[in-house]
Amino acid sequence: MLLSRAYAQVGDDKGAALELDAARAAFEALGVKDALAAREPLLGLGAARDVTKTFMFTDIADSTRLLELLGDHKWHRQLRHQYELTHRLVADHGGRVVKSTGDGVFAVFDSTTRALDCGLALQRSAASELVVDLRIGIHSSVATEFAGDFEGRGVHLAARLVARAEPGQVLATHDTVPTSSRYVVSSRWVETLRGFSEPVEIVAVDTAQTGTSVESAT
């Protein structure tokens, strides 16, 4: 429990959650589970809760090929630049980067429009500032929040979208894009994503739009 609290105080939510799980298992084995439950609020982690958020995943397209082409030094410089650019734009649009996903990030937003605006701004900035192409997937849904991270079907769906996106593309589920909004989208199509039994309606959001008010295509 003390390790969990120490990790939480230095901002390592994952470490705190792992140590809390270990403490919970130990207390249960000792038959004093209630003793831990009474102390969990003191750890500052909070309880798991269901929330509605908009999730955005980013990824560098063809990263293995680019690493070989650019070499280690130039690749890591581009990777660092991409991380800095993404963190800045996510913060500018009121979102939060939850964690790195290797060549990209997992970010969360309270507002669907802020997430979409961030994705579009990121693609436009990447086109002018980076030599790598980004892929972006966005989906709004209910998920479980615990220790600063998120889990659930909707999170995995957003991750599947980014894997499906083409270089320079922003993909979103059809229901995520507000109807009669200023976003220009492609005709929607239906696709069964890996790991999902039900098909999903997907649209590509036009990254060339200027942000002026237009009707969303269907």
ZIKA-V271236 format. One record per residue. N is the residue number from 1. PHI is phi in whole degrees, 0 to 359 (NA if undefined). PSI is psi in radians with two decimals (none if undefined). Layout:
BEGIN
n->N phi->PHI psi->PSI
n->N phi->PHI psi->PSI
END
This chain:
BEGIN
n->1 phi->NA psi->-0.70
n->2 phi->294 psi->-0.67
n->3 phi->298 psi->-0.74
n->4 phi->299 psi->-0.77
n->5 phi->295 psi->-0.68
n->6 phi->296 psi->-0.77
n->7 phi->299 psi->-0.74
n->8 phi->298 psi->-0.67
n->9 phi->291 psi->-0.45
n->10 phi->263 psi->0.14
n->11 phi->87 psi->0.16
n->12 phi->268 psi->1.46
n->13 phi->294 psi->-0.62
n->14 phi->296 psi->-0.81
n->15 phi->298 psi->-0.70
n->16 phi->297 psi->-0.75
n->17 phi->295 psi->-0.71
n->18 phi->296 psi->-0.76
n->19 phi->292 psi->-0.59
n->20 phi->293 psi->-0.70
n->21 phi->299 psi->-0.73
n->22 phi->296 psi->-0.73
n->23 phi->295 psi->-0.70
n->24 phi->298 psi->-0.75
n->25 phi->297 psi->-0.70
n->26 phi->293 psi->-0.76
n->27 phi->295 psi->-0.66
n->28 phi->294 psi->-0.70
n->29 phi->296 psi->-0.56
n->30 phi->276 psi->-0.11
n->31 phi->77 psi->0.41
n->32 phi->232 psi->0.80
n->33 phi->303 psi->-0.64
n->34 phi->297 psi->-0.49
n->35 phi->294 psi->-0.66
n->36 phi->289 psi->-0.74
n->37 phi->303 psi->-0.62
n->38 phi->289 psi->-0.39
n->39 phi->258 psi->-0.28
n->40 phi->305 psi->-0.70
n->41 phi->301 psi->-0.45
n->42 phi->288 psi->-0.31
n->43 phi->281 psi->-0.25
n->44 phi->77 psi->0.25
n->45 phi->268 psi->-0.50
n->46 phi->78 psi->2.92
n->47 phi->267 psi->2.76
n->48 phi->297 psi->2.45
n->49 phi->213 psi->2.65
n->50 phi->273 psi->2.31
n->51 phi->224 psi->2.73
n->52 phi->255 psi->2.06
n->53 phi->222 psi->2.94
n->54 phi->250 psi->2.19
n->55 phi->254 psi->2.39
n->56 phi->231 psi->2.23
n->57 phi->246 psi->2.43
n->58 phi->239 psi->2.75
n->59 phi->201 psi->2.59
n->60 phi->272 psi->2.19
n->61 phi->288 psi->2.46
n->62 phi->53 psi->0.78
n->63 phi->296 psi->-0.66
n->64 phi->296 psi->-0.76
n->65 phi->296 psi->-0.71
n->66 phi->293 psi->-0.66
n->67 phi->300 psi->-0.75
n->68 phi->293 psi->-0.67
n->69 phi->289 psi->-0.77
n->70 phi->276 psi->-0.50
n->71 phi->87 psi->2.81
n->72 phi->302 psi->-0.82
n->73 phi->296 psi->-0.91
n->74 phi->294 psi->-0.62
n->75 phi->297 psi->-0.85
n->76 phi->293 psi->-0.54
n->77 phi->294 psi->-0.74
n->78 phi->294 psi->-0.70
n->79 phi->297 psi->-0.75
n->80 phi->295 psi->-0.72
n->81 phi->298 psi->-0.74
n->82 phi->297 psi->-0.75
n->83 phi->298 psi->-0.79
n->84 phi->296 psi->-0.75
n->85 phi->297 psi->-0.78
n->86 phi->295 psi->-0.81
n->87 phi->300 psi->-0.73
n->88 phi->295 psi->-0.81
n->89 phi->289 psi->-0.62
n->90 phi->298 psi->-0.78
n->91 phi->295 psi->-0.72
n->92 phi->299 psi->-0.49
n->93 phi->260 psi->0.29
n->94 phi->77 psi->0.29
n->95 phi->259 psi->-3.05
n->96 phi->219 psi->2.29
n->97 phi->283 psi->2.08
n->98 phi->281 psi->-0.79
n->99 phi->190 psi->2.87
n->100 phi->280 psi->2.56
n->101 phi->241 psi->0.53
n->102 phi->100 psi->-1.61
n->103 phi->265 psi->0.08
n->104 phi->210 psi->-2.79
n->105 phi->222 psi->2.82
n->106 phi->247 psi->2.08
n->107 phi->235 psi->2.72
n->108 phi->229 psi->2.53
n->109 phi->226 psi->2.58
n->110 phi->281 psi->-0.41
n->111 phi->244 psi->2.28
n->112 phi->296 psi->-0.77
n->113 phi->295 psi->-0.62
n->114 phi->294 psi->-0.65
n->115 phi->295 psi->-0.78
n->116 phi->295 psi->-0.77
n->117 phi->299 psi->-0.67
n->118 phi->294 psi->-0.77
n->119 phi->300 psi->-0.74
n->120 phi->292 psi->-0.76
n->121 phi->296 psi->-0.66
n->122 phi->294 psi->-0.74
n->123 phi->294 psi->-0.70
n->124 phi->294 psi->-0.73
n->125 phi->292 psi->-0.68
n->126 phi->296 psi->-0.65
n->127 phi->297 psi->-0.53
n->128 phi->259 psi->-0.39
n->129 phi->250 psi->-0.34
n->130 phi->242 psi->2.73
n->131 phi->263 psi->-0.03
n->132 phi->257 psi->2.72
n->133 phi->259 psi->2.42
n->134 phi->257 psi->2.66
n->135 phi->240 psi->2.48
n->136 phi->223 psi->2.38
n->137 phi->234 psi->2.37
n->138 phi->226 psi->2.33
n->139 phi->210 psi->2.41
n->140 phi->252 psi->2.28
n->141 phi->191 psi->3.11
n->142 phi->277 psi->2.46
n->143 phi->212 psi->2.94
n->144 phi->264 psi->2.22
n->145 phi->254 psi->2.29
n->146 phi->206 psi->2.30
n->147 phi->54 psi->0.67
n->148 phi->82 psi->-0.01
n->149 phi->244 psi->2.99
n->150 phi->227 psi->2.53
n->151 phi->216 psi->2.60
n->152 phi->146 psi->3.02
n->153 phi->303 psi->-0.75
n->154 phi->296 psi->-0.61
n->155 phi->294 psi->-0.78
n->156 phi->294 psi->-0.59
n->157 phi->295 psi->-0.76
n->158 phi->299 psi->-0.67
n->159 phi->294 psi->-0.63
n->160 phi->292 psi->-0.59
n->161 phi->296 psi->-0.76
n->162 phi->294 psi->-0.56
n->163 phi->289 psi->-0.42
n->164 phi->272 psi->-0.34
n->165 phi->290 psi->2.63
n->166 phi->274 psi->2.83
n->167 phi->304 psi->2.30
n->168 phi->80 psi->0.15
n->169 phi->254 psi->2.59
n->170 phi->246 psi->2.00
n->171 phi->256 psi->2.52
n->172 phi->216 psi->2.71
n->173 phi->290 psi->2.57
n->174 phi->302 psi->-0.73
n->175 phi->289 psi->-0.27
n->176 phi->286 psi->-0.59
n->177 phi->279 psi->2.12
n->178 phi->302 psi->2.40
n->179 phi->288 psi->2.66
n->180 phi->52 psi->0.74
n->181 phi->253 psi->-3.03
n->182 phi->274 psi->0.05
n->183 phi->272 psi->2.37
n->184 phi->263 psi->2.15
n->185 phi->233 psi->2.82
n->186 phi->285 psi->3.01
n->187 phi->298 psi->2.40
n->188 phi->286 psi->2.61
n->189 phi->225 psi->2.79
n->190 phi->253 psi->2.33
n->191 phi->214 psi->2.48
n->192 phi->266 psi->1.93
n->193 phi->278 psi->2.68
n->194 phi->302 psi->2.24
n->195 phi->91 psi->-0.07
n->196 phi->244 psi->2.33
n->197 phi->277 psi->-0.52
n->198 phi->266 psi->2.41
n->199 phi->292 psi->2.70
n->200 phi->237 psi->2.41
n->201 phi->274 psi->2.17
n->202 phi->236 psi->2.56
n->203 phi->227 psi->2.67
n->204 phi->260 psi->2.25
n->205 phi->269 psi->2.25
n->206 phi->293 psi->2.04
n->207 phi->278 psi->-0.14
n->208 phi->272 psi->-0.13
n->209 phi->295 psi->2.64
n->210 phi->266 psi->-0.11
n->211 phi->96 psi->-0.02
n->212 phi->287 psi->2.78
n->213 phi->287 psi->2.09
n->214 phi->220 psi->2.83
n->215 phi->280 psi->2.46
n->216 phi->281 psi->2.25
n->217 phi->283 psi->2.75
n->218 phi->228 psi->none
END
